[in-house]
Amino acid sequence: MHLAIAGSIAADHLQTFAGRFSDSLVPDQLDKLSVSFLVQDLDIRRGGCAGNISFALANLGQRPTLVAAVGRDFAEQGYQAWLEKAGVDCSRIHVSPSLHTALCTITTDEAHAQIVTFYPGAMAEAGTIDVAALHAEAPVDLLLIGPDDPGAMLRHTQAAREIGLPFAADPSQQLAWADGDLIRQLIEGAAYLFTNDYEAALVEQKTGWSADEVKAAVGVQVITRGKDGVTVIDADGTRLEVSAIPDVVAVDPTGVGDSFRGGFLAGLAAGLDLETCAQIGSTIAASVVETTGTQEYTLDGEAFLARLAGAYGDAAAERVGGALMISDNLS
C-alpha cells in the first residue's frame, strides 16, 4: 500500500516551564493578556507533523512518500538524510530557494499544557506540489493531508476529490484559526478523519455540524483522548473504544498524536482491522511520550510486541507481528 503524507516539516524548539500556565491567567482579563514564562531548558529537534508521521511509518516497516515544502537548510541540517535512512521517500519534497524550513516553538508546563508558536517559512510554498501528478506517476492508495499551508491543504484535498484518491483529513493545529467553511471543505468526503477530543468538539462548533453530521461527512472517524484511549467510529457507525497503554511515564507530549497516526496507518497498510490499527498507534505513541522530541525514540521489535501484548493480549500481538513483520523492521 503506497501511503503519501502531506503536511509540515519543521525544526522543533522544545522548552519546559516549571509551573502551570493557568496560574498566570486571569479569566476576565484575557483580552489584555501579557505574560512571560521563564523556561528551564531548550531542546532543538526534528519535527513537523508530516515528518513525525512518516518517521513512525518507516519505523513500522512502511515506505511513505513525504509531500512537503522545506528550505535548503532541511538537507544541510541532516534532516533529509535522517528520514531517508529511516525509510522515508523524500523525492517529492519541494525545496524553497529563499525561505527557511518552518520553525515550531513549543513550551510545555508541568501539567503538560502547551503554548505553541509556528513560523511557516518554506511551508508557504507547499501549494506548488501537485499531488495529482504524484498519483499519476506513482499511484497512491491513501493520502494523509495534515497541518500545512492552508492553501496547500485545500489544494491537496480538492485534487484528491477530483481524481478519486482516498484521503485522510488531519487538520489538527490548523483548526484553531480556520473558519467553518474551510473546515467543511477539508474534511468532507475524507476516508478517515483524525482529531483529538478537543479538536473534535472544535470541528462541531465551527462547522455548526452535530457529531452525527460530522460522522456522515467522512468514512472512519478516529478521536484520540490521551490517557483515556482512542475512539474509532467505523463507516457503518460501529463505535470502538481502545484503551491507552498503561503505566506510561510521560515526559513530553509533543508529537504523540503524530506517532499514533503513523501507527494507525501502518496497520491499515498491512490490512489489519481498525481496532488493531488503534492498538498499534497507541503502542508507538507510548514510546514517543516517554522521550523528549518527536523522533528520538527507538523501537525494538520484541519489546514493542511485548508491550502491545501486555495491553491488548497475545492474539493482538500475534496479528501485528505477523502482518508488519515488526521484529525484522524494528530490531
N, C-alpha and C positions, 0 to 999 in steps of 0.2 A: 504494500500500500504506500503510495507516494504522498507524503504529507508536506505541505508548504506552510511556513509560519511567517506571517506578515506582522510587523509591529516595530517597536522601538528597540534600538541598540544604544546603550548609554554607559558612561562611567559613573559608578555609584560612589558618592561620598557619604559614608555612614558615620553618624555621630550618636552618642548616648548622653542623655540628661538624667542626672541623679535626683529625680523628683518626679512630680506629676504636673503635666501641663495644666490640668484642670484647677490646680491650686492657685494659678496665676490669672485665672479668668474671672471676670465679674460679669455675670449673666446679663444684667441690664445696662452694661457699658460696652457691649461688644462692637457697637458702631464707632467707638473711639479706641479700638484695640491698639495698644502699643506695648509690646512685651519683648523681653530679651532673655535668652536662656544661655547660661554658661555650660558648655558641653565638656565632657571629660576626655574624649578621645576622638580620633579621626582615622577611619579605615577607608582606603580607596580601592574599590573592587570593580570587577567586570559586572555589567548588569544590562538592564533593559528587558522588557517583557519578552520580546521575540528571542533574544539571546538566551534568556533563562529557560524558556520552554524548549528551545531547540537543544540546549545542552542536556536537559533532563531526558529528552527523547533519545539523543545519541547515547547516553549512558545506559539506556534500556534497549539498546540494540537497533534502533531505527537510524535512518539517514535522512533527516528532514532537510528541505531546501529553505534557506533563510531569505526572506524577502524584506529588505530593509535598506535605508539610506544612512550612510556613515561619512565621516570626514577622513582625510588622509591619515590622521592620527590613529585610526582604527587598526591599520596594519602596523604602523610604527610602534604602537604600544604593545604589540604582540597579541592583541585580542583575536584577530582573524586566525592566526596560527593556532591559538588555544582551541578555538571552536573546531577548526579543521582537524586537529589532532584527535578531538573527541569523536569526530564522525559527522560533523555538520557540513552540508554543502553550501559554501559561501559564494558560489559562482554567479549568483543572481543579485548580489548586493550592488547598490548604486553608490559610487564614491563621489562626494561633492568636491569640486576643485577649490572651493574657497571657505567652506564652513567646517567647524569642528564637529566631531561626534557629540551627540547630546550628553548633557550632564544632569544627573539627578542627585540632589542633596536631601538625605533622609535623616531626621533626628527622632530618636526613639526614647520615650521616657520609661520609668520603672514599671509602669502599668502596661507597657507595650503599645501605648498610643503613639502615633507618629505624625510629624509635620513634614511635608514633602514639598520641595520646590524643584521645578524642572525647566532647564534651558534646552529647547528643542534642537538648536543648531542645524546640522545636516538633515535632521528628520523632516525639515520643511520641504525637502526635495523628494520625499518618498512617493509623491504622486506621479513622478516621472516613470516609475516602474510599471510595466504593463503585464498584469497577471494573465491576461488573455493570451499574450504571446508566449509566456512561460508554459501555459497549459497546452498550447498548440505544439510546442517543441518537445515537452516532456510531460505528458498528461498527469494531472494532479487529481488524486482521489478525494482529498479534503483540504481546503484552505482555511486556516485559522486566521481571523482578522482581529488582531489585538490593538492595544492603545498605540497610536501613531499620530502623524499629522492628520488633522480632521479631514482635510480634502482627500488625502490618500485613503483613509478608511472608507470614505464614501465611494470613491472611485473603485476601489477593490471590490466593495460589496456590490455595486451596480454591475461591474464586469462579470462577477461570479453569477449573478442572476441571469444576465444576458446570454452567457454561454452554457448555462446549466451546470455550473461547477458547484458541488455541495460545499457550504462554508459553515464555519463555526464562528459565532459572534462573541467577542470577548472585549467589550468596550471599557470595562473596569474604571481606571482612573479618569477617563475622559467623560464619564457620566456627570461629574461634578459641575462642569460648565455647560454641557450640551443641553439644548432645549428639547422639548418633547418630540418635535417634528424630526429632528436629526436622529434621535434615539430610535424612533419608529423605523426610519429608513435603514438604520444599521442592523436592526435585529429581525425585521420581518422577513420570513422565509428562510431563516437560518436552520440548518440541520441540527445545530447544537447552540445553546445559549449558556455561557458561563458567567456567573456572578457570585459574589459573596452575599450573605443575607442582607447587609445594609444596602448594597447595590441593587439587589432585587426589589427592595422597597422603594429605592430611588427611581428605578425604571417605572414602577407603577405610578408614583407620584408625578413624575414629569410627563409621562405619556398620557396620563389620565385613564390608562387601562387598568382593569381589575387583574388579579392574579390569574383568573381563568382566561382573560383576553390575552394576556402576555403568553400564556401557555399555548393558546390557539394559534398564535402568530409564529411559533417555532416548532421544531421537531422535539428534541430532547432538551429539557431544562436541567442544568446542574447548578446547585446552590451550595457553596461551601459555608460552614458555620464554625470554623475554628475548632476549638476543643470539643464542640458539640457534634462534630462529624460533618456529614455531607447528605444532602437530599438530592436524589435523582428522580425526575419525573419523566417517564417514557412517553413516546408519541401517543400511545393509547390512554394516557392518564395514569398508568400504574406508578405508584409512588414507592420508592425505595429509600430506606434510611440506613446509612453506613456509618458506623461509629468511627471515631478518630483512634489512632494508635495510642494505647495507654502508656503512662509513665514516661512521657516526653519531658525532657529537661530543656525548656525553651530558653534560647539565648538571643535570637534575633529573628523577628517575623518577616523580614524583608525577603521577598521572592518566594515565599511559601506557596502562595496561590499559583504562581507560575509553574513551579515544580509539580504541583498537583495536576495541572492541566497537561503537562508533559507526560506524566504517568498515565493519566486517563486516556490520552490519545494513543500512547504506546499499546495499551490494552485493546483499543479499537482496531489499531493496525494489525494486531495479532488475531483478530476475530473473536475476542472474548466478550462475554456478556457485560452489561452495564454495571452490575454490582461488582464484578471482579475488577473492571476498569477503575471504579472509585476506590477499591481497596488498594490497587497499585498506586494510584495517585496519593492516597493518604499515607502510604508507607514511605514513599520517596519524600513527601512533604515533611515527615517527621525528621528525616536526615537533615533537611535544609534548616528547619527551625532550631536545630541543635548546634548550628555553626554560625559564625559571623560571615556575612557575604552570601550572595545568591548562587554562586557556582564553586564554592570552596569545599563542598562535601565530597567525600569519596564513597563509592559503593562497592561492597564485597558481595558477590552473588549469594554465597551460603548464608551470610549474616542477614542479608536482605530478605531472603525467603524464610529464614527462621523467625524474623520479626513479623513478617506477614502472617506466618502460620500461628504465632502466638496470639495475634489479634483476631484472625478470621478463620483459623482452622487449617488442618493439614491438607484437606481437599483443595482449598483455595490456593495454597502454596504449590501444590502439585500442578494445578491448572496453569498458574503463572510460570512456573519453572519450565514446564513443557512447551508452552506457547511462545515464550520470549527467549528461551534458551539462556536464561538470565545468569546462570553460573558462568557461562562462557563469555557473556558480554561484559560482566562487571568485575570479574575476579582477575 
